[in-house]
Amino acid sequence: MLSRRHALSIAAAAAVIPVRAFADLVPRYEVRKNLQEHFTDEGTVGTFAACKVDGNAFILSDDTRSRKAILPASTFKIPNSIIALETGVVSDPDKDIFKWDGKTYPVEGWNKDHTLRTAMAASAVPVYQEIARRVGAERMQKYVDAFDYGNRNIGGGIERFWLTGDLRISPMQQVAFVDRLRRRELPVSKRAQDLTVDILPVTKVGDSVIRAKTGLIGVDDKTAVGGVKASVGWLVGWAEKGSAQTVFALNLDIREPKHSASRMKIAQQCLSDIGAI
């Protein structure tokens, strides 16, 4: 009998496995193409992958894009926060202050001092770049390996590998990683995982709660909203409804400004369709 962790890891690794072989490896694997309608209704294309915690079943909107690995962009703030807290780069997410470097960034929320909590809320790229520099390449690689995060490749610069560098992760791999965090099963202290979960942005939907982090490929310290426009948007996390929990990852093409907000809208629609909220 496969454990949940091993089942999800096998499923996530199937990003490079043919669909037929993938279907043989995963205990339960279901494609619900009707979920794609939500992306179409918003005038874009994308993918949704989810796994309910009461079983090992993946629910996918498709069997191609859900397994395609791309840059994690600001969704890497989740592992980056865990690593910062585990290594002591950040001792207290509410008291340690990262001073604004004085540069004027196109994202107004980046132009001020931050704690780890406020940096997560503002998705402040410069703060997390400073965290990565303090962690250093050797320790960063150690934890990315330990987390089995995506392709584990931090090439492209210690402050850019998740923005424009060589790190890649698929939606299914995102689900596998986030599920280990949700279960506090990553190979780090429970404290680092508890504090990271505590600072994740929370959205309430009726009697449900969604804990999730966004990401935009093409929006960073050099481009932001003033240069290269976002090309793909991420939303990864989990939904809680009573005792039921569902881990998910979504990405979509950013074809017009409204699609940034469409991430949460579509995620809620897909989660509702599968009975997660």
N, C-alpha and C positions, 0 to 999 in steps of 0.2 A: 504494500500500500504506500503510495507516494504521500509525503507530508505536503501540507499546503505550500510551504516555502519552496520545496523542490518542484512541485507541480507548476507554480507560477514562474519559477526560474527557467524551467524547461520551455514553458510557453513563451516567455520573453525572448529566450535565445532563438526561438523559431523565426526571428526576423530574417535569418539567412537560410532557413530550411524551407523546402518546397511545401506548398499547402498540404499535399497529401500526407507527407511524412509528419508534418506538424500535427495534423488531425489524429494521427496514430499515437503521438506522444502525450497529448493533453487529455486528462480525464474527461472533461466536458468542454466543448468549444462550439459556440453558436454565433452565426452571423445573422444579424437582423437588418436587412437592407432598408427597411422602412425608416430607420433612424437617419438615413442620408437625406430624407426629405426636409429635415430641419435646416440643414446646411443650404439646400437648394432654395428654400423659402427665404433665406437671408441673402441670396444672390452670391453664394460662395460655394466652395467645396472643402471638405475636411474629413476628419475621422474621429470616432469615439470608441474607446475601449474601457471596459469596466469588469470588475470581479466582485461578486457578492461574498461576504466573509463567511457565510454559512456553507460554503462549498468551494470547489476548485474550478468553477465554470467561468470562462471568459465569455463576455458578451461583446461583440464587435459590430460596428456599422459596416465594415468591409474586411476583407482578408488580405489586403495589399498595403494600403497606406498605414494601417494600424501597426504594421510590422516594419515600416520604413524608419530608419534612424536619421535624425537631423540634429542640429544644434539645440541644446537645452535652453539657451538664453537665460532669462532670469528665473526659470524654474530651478536652476542650479543654486539659487539662494537657499534652498532647503538643505541640501548636503553641506553647503558652505557654512551655514549657521551651526549645524551639528558639529562640524570640524572646529569651528571657532570656539565653541563652548567646551569641547572635549580637550582641546590643546591648551586652553587657558588664554588664548588670544582675546577672548571675551569672558570675563568672570561673571558679570551680571548683565542680563539683556536690558535692564532698565536703568542702570547706573553708569556703566562704562560709556564714555562720550567719544564719538568720532567727530573731531572738529572739521568744519567746512574748510576746504583748501583755498577758498577765495576765488576760485574760477567760477565764471557764470555759465551755467548749463541751461540748455533750452527747456529742460523739465524743471519748473520752478521749485518743486518739492525737494530737489537735490541741493538747492543753494542755501543750506543751513546745517547746523550741527545735528547729529543724530545719535540715538542709542540703537542697539541692534533691533529692538522692537519697532521703532519708528522707521528705521532703514528698510525693514521688511515691508512695512505698510506702504512706504513711498516707492518701493522697489528701487532704492538708491544705488545705482551701479557704482559710483565712485567709492562708497563706503565698503561695498563688498570686494572691490578691487584692492582696497587697502587691507582688508582682512586676508585676502589671498596672498598678498605680498608678505604679510607678517607670518602667515602659516608656512610659506616657502614651498618650493617645488617638491622637495623630498618628502615632506610630511603630507602634502596634498596628494601626491601619487600614492602614498601608503594608504590613505583613507579611501580614495577613489577605487583602488584595488579591493580593499576590504569590503566596501559597499557593493562591489560588483556592478558599478555604475556605468551603464551604457557600454561603449567600446573601451573605456578606461584610458583613453588617450588625452593627456593634458598638453599636448604639443600646441605651439602657437603663442606661447607667452603666459607667464603665471597670472597676469591680470586680464588675459583675453581669451583663454582657451575655451571657455564656455560661451563666449560672445561671437567670436570670429575665427576661433582656432579649430582644433582637430577633434574635440569631444563631440560625440554623437550618441543619441539615445532615441529609442522608438517609444511610441505610446505604450506598448505592452511592457517594455522594460521600465518605463516610468511607473506603471501600476505595480510591478513586482517590487521596485524599490520603496515606493510610498507605503505599500502594505507592510513591509518589514519595519518601517518607522512607526506606523500606526500600532503595530503589535509590540513595539519596543524590542525588536529582535536584531537590530543592527549591532555590530561588534564594538560598541562604545558604551559609555555609562548610561544608565537609565536617566540620570539627571540631564545630560546633554539632549537626549531625545525628548524628555518631558518639556524642557524649556523651549525647544524648537517647535514642538506642537503648540505650545501656549502662545507663541508669537505669530503663528500662521493667521492670515486674514480669515475672518469668519463671516459667512452670509447666512441669515436665517430665512427659511422658506416655509411658512406655515409652522408645523410642529417639527420640522426638520432643520438640521444644521449642515452647512457645507464648509469644510475647512480646505482651502485651496490656494495655490500660488499661480499667478499669471507669468507669462513670458512673451516677449516680442522679438523675433529675429529681425535684426536691422535697426533696433533702437538700443543704443549704448552711449558710452561717454563721448564718442567721437561723432556719431551721426545723430542720435536722438531724433527729435521731431524736425530738426532743421536741415538734415541732410538726406541720406538714403532712407527711404520710407520702409516701414515694417513690411515684411513679406509673409511671415507666418506667425500666428499667435497661438500660444499654449495656455491651457488651464489644467492643472493636475492637483489631485487631493482625494478627499473622501467625503461621503455624505453619511450623516447619522440620522436615523429615524427610530426613536425608541432604542431598543437594543440591537436593531439591525443596522449594519454598516456596509457601504459599498465603495470600493476604491475605484477611481477613474482617471483617465487622461484623455484630453481632447486637444486636437490642433486643427487650425483652419487657415486658409489663404486670406490674407488681409488685402482685399481688393478696393475697399473704400473705408473712410474713417469709422463708420458705424460698426465695422466688423470687430473692432477691439472690444466693444461692449457685447457683441454677439456671442463671445466665448461663454460668458456666464448664462446668457439666455438659452443658448443651444444646449449647454450642459444640463441646465435644469429641465429642459424639455426631454432630453434623452434619459435622464435619471428618473423622471416621472414615468416615462414610457415603460421602463423596466421595473417599476415598482419600488425604486430606491428612496423616493421622497413623496 
